[in-house]
Amino acid sequence: MFASSTAQGAALIGSLGALGFLAYRTHKKGCCKKVASPDYVLSPNKPAVVTITGAAGQIGYAITFMIASGRMLGPNQPLELRLLDLPFALKHLEGIHSEIDDCSFPLVHKVVITSDYQAAFENCDVALLIGAKPRSNGMERKDLLQQNASIFASQGKALNQYASRNVKVLVVGNPANTNAYIAMKNAPNLPPTAFTAMTRLDQNRAKAQIGHRGHLPSNDVKNVIIWGNHSSTQYPDVNHGHIKGSKLPLREALDDEKWLNNDFIKIVQQRGAHIMQLMNKSSAASAANAAVEHVRDWILGTPEGEWVSMAVPSDGSYGVPKDLVFSFPVTCSQGQYSIVQGLKIDEFSQQKLDLTTKELVEEKEQAGY
């Protein structure tokens, strides 16, 4: 779904750097397994360097203005935006640069447009790896995996060489989980916890569907989980969710087991394809919005008592093979994410987790890892 900036769909590199906190929110302690990560201190006196790959594409275009307005890192954090794309897209990036100038964003101190990895990633604080090669007609999935493996291996090496040692990386380009895994494996000098993939869009889709079904604002739907891969095997899980304020479990609130165990799961799993059929192009604004929310919560923290879904390298939680980039429920505080522990997994859910785990293992192997 997350295609690169061009019709050819060639992908680019992104990187991250040392970021920290302007502010953060706290979460309840004792329920989560904290993943070690350096402390972050965002400084309002120094621009945070944010690199966007595939920046001339639909998602790249949409997200650039969201970030510039302060939606990702807060209203007081100055920014240096690094927009990376292929050489033939640089003229398009010049147009985006001109639009950024015309918005006169107070937070944007500098904009760099480039096709050079070092110029894009040097001392980068946050890297949004959006560019990826899309699947073309007649292409086998294995071929797609291998071609993207080459792209994201190069990205990982560039991050390893140039980015801040505290870089935060979000992979959006599909297959996002496996691309994040490959980038991570090619960056041995960066902590594995620097690499994540996006399932926040899937979480947002799940919340919206439940809200429609229950005649609720989607923001009142709390702690829905996306497990596994950002693909049609993902498992949207409502078993631990509740309604804001009342703490009423979602299953009780909706009282519709048949829908929750069948149509709901399929709708969320196939939502991207549905939008593609309607628009003849993949989701862009909703994907950009989800990426902003993913990074915002990772860096600034999740509200107390709330979980979000992030695909992160597994530490073995819930029986998922170590290092597999797998979507878990997490909380975030002070630039660290913590996988929520101790959730009961029923037989139905375990079957879904096993299926998506199997797919991720197969993707990794087909990509040559």
N, C-alpha and C positions, 0 to 999 in steps of 0.2 A: 504494500500500500504506500509506503513512504518512498517515492521515486526520487531520482536525482533531479538536478536542475534542468536537464535538457531532455529532448526527445530520445537522444541516444542513451540517456540515463547513466552516464559514467559517473562514478562517485568520487568524492574527495575526502580530504582529511580534516579532522578537527582535533583540538587539543584542549587541555585544561591547565589551570594553574592554581597557585596558592591563593585561596580565598578564605574568607572567614566570616565573621559575623558582625553585622550591624545590630541585629537583634535576633533573639530566638525565642521559641515557645517551648514549654516543657511538656513532659508526658509522665504518666504514672510509672513508678519504678517497680521492679520486681517481677514483671511479667515478660520481659524481653531479654534476649541474649544480645549483649552489646558487641558490636564488631569494632575492633581497634582501628583507630584512624587518628591522624594528627589533629590537634585543636586548630580551629580556624578563627582568625580575627580579621574581619572585613574592616577596612579603614575608609571613612568618609573623606580622608585627605589624599587617598591614592586611588586612581581609577582601577576597577577590576577589569581584567582582560578577558573578554568573552569571544571565543572563536566559533563561527558557524560555517560548517561545510555544506556544499551544495546550496550556497546562499542565494543563487539566482533563481532557484526553483520556487514552487508555490509555497511550500512550508517555510523555506528559508526567508522568503519575502515577508510572509505573515508574521513570523516570530521576531524578525528584526525590530519591528516597530513596537511589539509588545515589550521586548526587553528594554528598548530605548526609553519607553515611558515609565520604567521603574517597576513593572509588574513582576519581574523575576527576582531581583535582588533588593527591592525596597526603594522608597522615595528619596533616600539620602545618599545612595551609593553611586558615585561617579563611575563612568564606564569608558572603556576603550573597546570598540567593536572591530573585530577582524573578520572580514567577509571573504571566504575562500571558494573559488570555483575554477573550472577549467579555463585555459587561456581564451578560447573563443567566446566565453561568457563574460569577460571582463568589461566589455562595453555596457552590457546589461547591468553589471554591478555599479558602473559609474552612474547610471540612472538612479539606482537605489540610493547611492551615496548622495546624489543631488536631492532626492526626496527627504532623506534624513536631515540634510541641511535645512530644507524648507520647512520642516517641522519645528526647528529651533528647540530641540529637546534640551532642557537645562542639564541633564545628567550626562549627556554624550560629550566627552572631551576630545575624542579622536576617533576617526574611522579609517581603517586600512582595507583596501581591496587588493587582492592578490591571488596568484595561482601558485605561489611558492610556499612550500611547507614550513620552512624556517620562519619566514615573515609572518605566517599565520599562527604558529604554535609557540614561538619563543616566549617563555615565562607566562604561558597562558594559564588563567585561573579556572575557567569553565569552558569545556569543549562540547559542542552540540554536533554530533556526527550524523548529519541528516542525509547527505548524499550517498546513494547506493545504486547499483545497477538493477534496474527492474527486469522482470521476466518478460521476454519477448515471445511472440508466437512461435510455437514449435520447440521452445527451449525446455529441456528436461530440468527438473528441480535440482538434480545433482550438478548440472552445468552451472545453474544459477548460484548454487552454494559455493562452488569452486571459484567462480569469477569474483564473487564478493569476498571470498576468503583472501584472495590476492590483494584486493583493495584495502581491506581492514587490517591485514597483516602490515601493509605499508603504513597505515594510519597508526597502528600500535607502535611501530618502530619510530615514527616521527614524534609521537607523544613521549616515548621513552627518552629520546635524544634532546628534545627542545622544551617540553612543558615544565611548568612548576612541579616540584616534588609533591605538592599538595593538590594537584590538579583533580578536578571532578569532571568525569566524562559521562555523558548520556548518549547512548546510541539509539537513534531513531530509524535509520535506514534498515530496511528489511533484508534478510531475516534477522531481526534486531538482536534477539538473544544470542544466536550463534555468532553474529558479527561482533558483539561485545566480548564474547568468549575469546575469539580469535585475536582481537585487538589486545586484550588483557595478556594473552599468552606471548605476545610479541613485545611486551613492555615489562621485562623482568625487573627493572629498577624502580618501577612504580608499585605501590601496594595494590593487590587485587581489588580491594574495596574502593579504588578510584573509579572502577568501571561498572556501569549499570546500563540496563536497557529499559525501554519505556513500555509499561503496561497501564499507565495512568489513563490513557485514552479508553482502554477497555473497562477500567473501573468507572470512569465517568459515564460510559455508555450503559453499564449495568445499573448505576444509580438512576439514570434518566428513565430507563425502562420500568424500574420498580416504582419510581415516582408517578409515571403515567398510569400504571396499573392500579396503584393505591390512591390516586388523586392527591398526591403529596408533592410539595416542592422537592426537587431532587436533593437539595442541600440538607433536607431532614432525614435522608437515608444515610446511615452511618455504618462504617466497618464492613462493607461488602468487600470481598477478597477476590482478586484474580490470582489463580495459581498457574504456574508453569510457563508455557510458551506464548508469545504473541502470535497466535496462529489459530486455526480452526480447532485445535485440541485444547486451547486454554479452558480453564474451569472457573466460571464465575460462581462463587460460593456465598450464599446468603445465610448460612447456618449460624454465624456468629454476629450477624448484623442486627441493628435495632433502629427504632425511630427516635429521632432527637427529642430530648426532654423526657419522654415517657419511659425510655429504655425498653419499650415493647419490642420483643423479638420480631424480626421481619416475617418469619413464617407465620406467626400468630396474627400479625397485622394484616397480611394479605389473605391468609386462609385459603390458599389455592395451590395445593401440593402439585397437582398435575401440571399447571403452567410453570411453576418454579423448576420442576425437575425435567421439563421437556422444552417447551417453546422459548422460555426465557433464556436458557443456555444457548439454544441455537441462534436466537436473535442476536445476542451479544457476540457469539463466535463469528457470525456471518455479516456483521454490521458493515464492515468495510466494503465487502463485495456488493452489498445492497446500495450503498452510496455510490459506488462506481457505476452500477447499472443506471442509477438515476441521473448522474451528472456526466458520465463518460470520462471521469477523472477521479483520482483518489482524494480522500479527505485531506484538507490542507489546514484550514483555520482551526478545526477541532484538534488536529494533531499538534499544531503549534501551541494552542492553549494548554494541552495536556503536558507538553514538554516544559513549558514555563512553570506549571504547577509542580511537576516532578522536582525540578531544580530548586524552586522556591522552598518547598517543604524540606528537602534534603539539607539545605543550607540554613534556612531560618527556623526550621523546626515545625513539627506537627502539633496541632492543638491537643491539649490534655485529654486523654481518653479516646483519641481517634487514631485509626490506622490508615495507612495508604498502601497501595500496591506498587512495588518496585521489583524489577528483575535484577537480582544481585548474585554474585558468585556464592554458591551454596557452601555452607559450613558443615553440611551433613544433617541439618535440621529436617525433620519430617521424613527422614530416610532418603532424601535427594542426594545423588552422588556429589561428592565434594568438587567444587569449582564450576559445576554446571551452572550457567547463568539462568536462573529460575525465578519466576515471580513469586514473592512471598508477601504476607502482610508485615509491614514494618512501622516503627515509630522513629522519629528523627529528633535529635537535639544536639546543639553545639557542633553541627557539621558531621555527626555520626548517625548512621542508621542502626537500628536494633531489630532483629527478626523477632516477631511476637511468638512466644513459646507456649507450649502446653495446651494448644487447641485440640479439642477432640475431633478426630477424623473418622466419620462413619464409613461403612462398607461402600456405599455409593460414591462418596467423595474419594475414597482411596483408589477406587477403580479409575476415576477421572485423573487423579494425580499420577497414577502409574502410566496411563496412556500418554499424557503430555511429556512425562519424563522419558519415555521410550522414544518419542519423536525427537526430543532434543539430543539424546544420545546418538540417534541415527543421523541427525543433521551434522553433528560434530564430526562423525566418522566420514560421512560423504564429502565434507569439506576438506578432509585430509588431516584431521586432528584427533 
